[in-house]
Amino acid sequence: MLRQANRPRARTTLILCMLLHGFTHAYGTMLVPLYLLMVRDLKLTGVKQASLIVTLYGLVYALGSYGAGVLADRFNRKALLGIGLLGNALAIVAMGLTRQYEMLIALGALAGAFGTLFHPAANALATEHFHKSPGMAIGIMGMGSGLGFFAGPQYAGWRAQSAQWNFGAIANWQKPCVELGVIGILAGIIFLLIAREVRPKLSPRPSNGLSDASAHPRLGAHLRARMIAIASVLMFRDFAGIASLSLLSVYLQKSLGFDVKRAGFTIGAIMLLSIVVNPIAVWLSPRERRLPMLVLVLIASGIVLCVVPLFAAVWVLPLMCGFQTFSLSSYALSDASILERIEPNVRGRAIGLLLTIAGAFASTAPFVVGFWTDFLGSRASHQIAYLPIFGTVAAMMVIAALAAPLIARLGSFKGPAIEPITEMAPMSLEVVG
């Protein structure tokens, strides 16, 4: 066990991982409220072309996740996280400096390639720093997702409409890309200087000189098959979560007449409660209660989402706040439930495999929503025309609840037993080297 003096460094690393989590999702969603501005400025054929950039970001992000998991289990995770944010941020800055559509497509893919380093490395690093309370570590780090989903669209919509500076031929929709990208570069440098790596203790190397297989154990066919099954169900939740943002952006601007600033504010604001809901969800559901809680929040999120087009504009914000509160809490619950049942040395690859399958399917959501909403044509100005789309996305959230029994089949919890009071007090988490 580490000395008392090292505990603040571990907590600082966890907080920094939470902030990196925020940048990762801010970059993945900041273009969402800017779709219509991009269509006009770049003379695109429809929302589907603008949303394709976000789709490619997510697709590359997902497809590289297993490889990122292998790297996370073998190499310095602090370095991987810092490099990931720096590369992601530089690609976003470059998006703000070019108006060639083909280049934007390439930069979207490049940003996704760097972004893919985050989740496998961060999930493994956070839980290893606090391996007596991995669930709460995931819950605290999960706050970053709400922070990113809140700040990305809101900042983009605000700065696209209010930024007064001019440089070259940079369009209004590009200004938030440059600004948020530069902030991310600074955050990446700070992370590399301050964050701390930690690894589980390994058994001594055999005296016969042969390599110790325990240093990099295999994922195993049994665990791999179960993670594939879990991912094949949770991918419906991931698709729905990403689809809801693009759908809401188009719905607000085409049906309810919101401008880009107000749309960005609304999309960001619906994430506000989710910033704190992740640790609260974990706190309210000690190990044995996490999976029932997961089922509950997934079903509740589907019920709330499907009725959004039936209500007036004034109800959109509270309804979507409720949806995202339930939706994002499900990520902390599922991740904690999975990681607590998996040995530390394979957590990076397990999460990487999950993200590769579920994320690849989910990454198609922006393009699918863009295509479907373009297909509405003149009916896009009518609220009721969006009911089938909202209903389909809501049904996917409910289907994802079937993942709970599959997660339970991963087996018993790994590590020491956790008393409820340990997880109820995040700052009393034990730090282990």
N, C-alpha and C positions, 0 to 999 in steps of 0.2 A: 504494500500500500504506500502511496506517495505521502510525503510529509505534508503537514498542515499548510506550509508556505506555498505549496504548489497548487492548492485548490483554486485560488483566484485565477490562476493561469488557465486551468481547465474550464472554468466558468466563462472566462473571456473568450476562449476558443469557441465554446458553444454559442455565445452571443454573436460572434463574428460569422459563424456558420449560418445562423439565423438571418443575418444581414445579406450574406451571399445568396441565400435562398430567395430573399426578396428581389435582388437584382436579376436572378435567373428568370423569375416569373414576370418581372416588370418588362424585361426585354422581349419575352415571348408574347406579351399582350399589348404592348404600347401602340402597335399599329392598328389595333382593332377599331378604335373610334375614328381613325384617319382614313378608313377605306374609301369613303365617298370623295374626300379631298384628293386622294391619290388617283382615283378614277378620272376626275376632271383634269388634274394637272398633267398626268402622264398619258391622257387620252386612251384609257383602257376600254375594253369592250363591256366590262361589267365588274361587279363586286368580286366575282369568282377569280378574276386575274389578280386583284389586290390581295385577296385572302390566300392565294396560292403561295405568296411569300411566307406568310405565317405557317401555312401547312408544311412547306419544305423545312422551315426551322424545326418544327415539331417532329417531322419524319426523320430527319438526320439525327436529331436529339435522341429519338427513341432507338433507332437502329444501331447507334453506337453505344448504347447503354451497357450491353453485356461486355464488350471490349473494355469499357470504362470500369466495369466491375472487376475484371481481371487485373487491370492496372491498380485499382484501389486495394486489392488484396495482396499485391506484391510490392508496390512502391510507395513512396512518401505521399500520403494523402493530402497533407498541407500544401505541398508543392503543386499537386494536381488541381486542387481547388483554386489556388491563386492563379495558375496559368489559365485555367478554364475561364475565370472571370475576366482576366485581362484580354484574352482572345475574343471572348464574346463582346466585350465593350468596344474593342477596336473595330469589330465588324459593324456594330451599330453606328459608330461614328462615321464609318465609310458609307453607310446607307444615307447618311445626312449630307454627303458630299457628291453623290452621283444621282442623275435622273435617268439613267439608262435602265430600262426595265430588266434586260438580261443580266446586267450587273447586280441589280437588286435581288434577283433570284439567286445568283451565285453567293452573294453576301448573306442572304437568309440561310442558305445551307451551311456556310462557313460558321455563322454564329451558332447554329445548332450543333455543329461538330465540337465546338468548345464548350457549349452549355451542357453537353451530355456528360461531362466529367463530374458535374456537381453531385447528383443524388447518390450514386454508389459510394463515392468517397466520403461525402458528408454524413450519410446515414451510418456508415461503418465507423467513422471517426467519432461522431457524437456519442454513439452507444458504447464505444470502448472507453471513452473518458468517464462515463457514468454507467458502468456495466451492472451495478447493483440496482439501478433504476433506469433501464434503457427506454421504457415507455415514456417516462416524463421527459427524458432528453429529447426524444422524437417530438413530443408535444411542444416543447419550448422551441425547438428548431422549426417546427411546423408553423409557428407564428409568422415566419418569414414569407410563407406562401401568401398569406392574407395581406401582408405588408406590400409584397410585390404586385399582387393582383389589384390592390387598392391604388398604389402610387403610379404604376405604369400607365394605365388608361387615363387616369385623372390628370397626371402631369402632362401627358401627350396632348390631350384635348385642350387643356388650359394654355400651354405654351404655343401650340399651333395657332391659336387665335389671338394671343396677347403678346407674344415675343416681338420686341421692337427692333432688335439688331438685324443687320443685313450684311451678308458677305457673299460676293459673287452672285451666282444664280441659285442659291439655296432657297427652296420653296418653304412656305410656312409649315407644311407638314414635316419637313426635314429638320427644322430647328430643335424640336425636342429630342430627336435622335442624337444630334451633336451634343447637346447639353447633358443628357442622361448618360451618354457613352463616356464622356470625359469624367463625370462623377464616378462611374464604375471603374475606370482605370485607377483613379486615386484610391478607391476602396480596395481594389486588388493588391495594390502595393502595400497598403496598411495591413491587410490580412497576412501577406507573406512575412512581414516584419514582426508581427505580434503573435499570431496563432501558434499553437504547439501541437506537434505530432505525438501520438502515443500508440504503442502496439501491445497486444496481449503477450504475456510471457510464454515462450516456447520451450519445449523440452530440450535438454542439451543435445548437441550434435553427437551422433554415435561415434565411439572411439575407433571403429573400423574405417573411418574416413568417408563412408557413404553419405550421400545427402539425406537429410532428415525430411521425410515426406510430410511430417506434421507441420512444417513451416508453411507449406502451400498445399493443404489438403484439397482433394478433388471435391467438386460439388456433389458428385454421386448421382447415379441414374434415378434412384428413388426420390431424392429431394428435387432433382431437376424435373421429373415428371409431375410432381405435385405443384411446383411453382408454375409450370406451364398451365396446369389446370386452373390454378388461382388466377393467373393473368388472363386466361381466356374468358373469365367471367368479369373480373374487375375492369377489363377494357371497355365495357359498356358504360361504367361510371366515368372513366376517364374521357371517353368520347363525349358524353353528355356534359361534363364539366367544361370542356373546351368549347363545345358547340354553343353552349348557353351564352358565352360572351359575344361571339360573332353574331349570333341570332339577336341578342338584345341590342347590339349596336345598330344593326339594320332596322330592326323593329322600331326603335326610338326615333331614328332619323327619317325613315320613309313613312311610317304609319302615324306617329305622334308629332312629327314636325320639330323635333329637337335639333338645335345646331350642334356643331362638333364639340364645343366647349361644354354644353350641358349634357350631351351624350357621354363624353369622357368622364365628367363628374359623377354621373349616375352609375356608370359601369364600375368606376373606382369605389364609389361610396357603398355599393352592395357588399364589398369585401371588408368593410370596416370592422364589423363585429367578429368576422372570422379571424382577425389578428389575435384575439384572445381566446377564441373558442377551442383551439387545438389543445393547449395545456389543460383547459378546463375539462374537455371531453375525456382526456386521459385520467385526470384527477378523479372524476366522477365514476370512472369505470376501472377499478383494479382488475388485475389479470382475468379473473373468472367472468367478469361482467363486460369485458370489452367487445366480444363478438355479439352478444345480444344488443348492446348499444349500437354497434355497427349496422345491424339489420334495421333497427329502429330509425336511425338518422337517414339511411338510404331510402327507405320507404317514405318517410316524411318529406324528404327533398323532392321526390317525384310527385307527390300529391300537391305540394305548393306550386311547383313549376307549371304543371299542366293547366292551371286556372288563370295564369297571368293575362292572356289575351281577352279574358271575359270581364276584366275590370278596367276602370278609367285610369288615365295617366297618373293620377295622384296616388294610386295604389301600387304602381310598378315598383317603386323603390322599396317600400316595406316588404312586399312579397318576394322580391329578388334578394333582399337582405336575409330573409328567412331561408330561402333556398340555398344560398351560398354558405350560410352558417351551418346548415346540416351537411351540405356537400363537402366542404373543406374539412369539417371535423372528421368525416369518414376516412380521410387520408391518414390523419394521425392515428386513428383507431386501427386501421388495417395494417399500417406500417409497424406500429408497436406490437400488434398481435403476431405478426410474422417474424419480426426480428427477435422477439423474446423466445421464439421456438427454434432458432437457428444458431449454430455455433459461430462465435465471433470471426473466425478466420475465413468464413465463406459468405459473410453477409454482403460484401460488395458485389460478388457474382450473383447471389440470389436476387438482390434488388435490381441489378443490371438486367437479369433475365426477365424479371417482371416488367420492367420499363420497356424493354425491347419489344415485347409482344403487345402489352396493353398500350404503350405509347405510340407504337407504329399505327395501330388501328385508330387511336384517338387523334393522331396528328392529321388525319384526313378531314376532321370535323370542320375547320374553317372553310375549306374548298367546297365541301358538301353543302354547308349552309349558304355559302355565296351562290352556288349553282341553283339551289332550291329557291332562294329568295329572288334571284334574277328571273327564274321561271314564273314567278307570280305576275310579272309584268305590271299592268295597270292595277291589279288587285293588291299590290304591295302597299297601297295607301289605306287599306281597310284592315282593322285589327283582327277581325274574325278570320281573315285569310291565313293568319299565322297559327291558328289553333292546331292544325294537323302537325306542324313542325314542333311546336312546344309539346304536344302530346307524345310525339315519337321520342323526343329527347327525355321526357319525364319517364316514359316506360323503360328506357335504358337504365335509369337510376334504380328502379325497382328490381329489374333483372339482376343487377349487380349484387343484391342482397344474398343471392345464392352462393356467394363466395365464402360466407361465414363457416359453413360446415367443412368446406375444403381447407380453410386455414386451420381449423381444429384438428384436422388429420395430420398436420405437420408433427404432432406429438406433444410431449411435455415441455414445460418451460425450461430453458437453459439458464444456469447461474443460480445464485442463492435466492431463497425465498424472500419476497418483498412484503413488508408490512404495509398496510394502507397508509399509515401516517408518513412513511418514507416518501411515497409518491405524492402525498398531499402538500409536501413542503419542498419545492424545487431547490431552494438554496441550502437544504441540508443533505443533498445528494452526496453519496460517497464517491470520491475520486480514486480511481484505481489505475495503476500503471501496469 
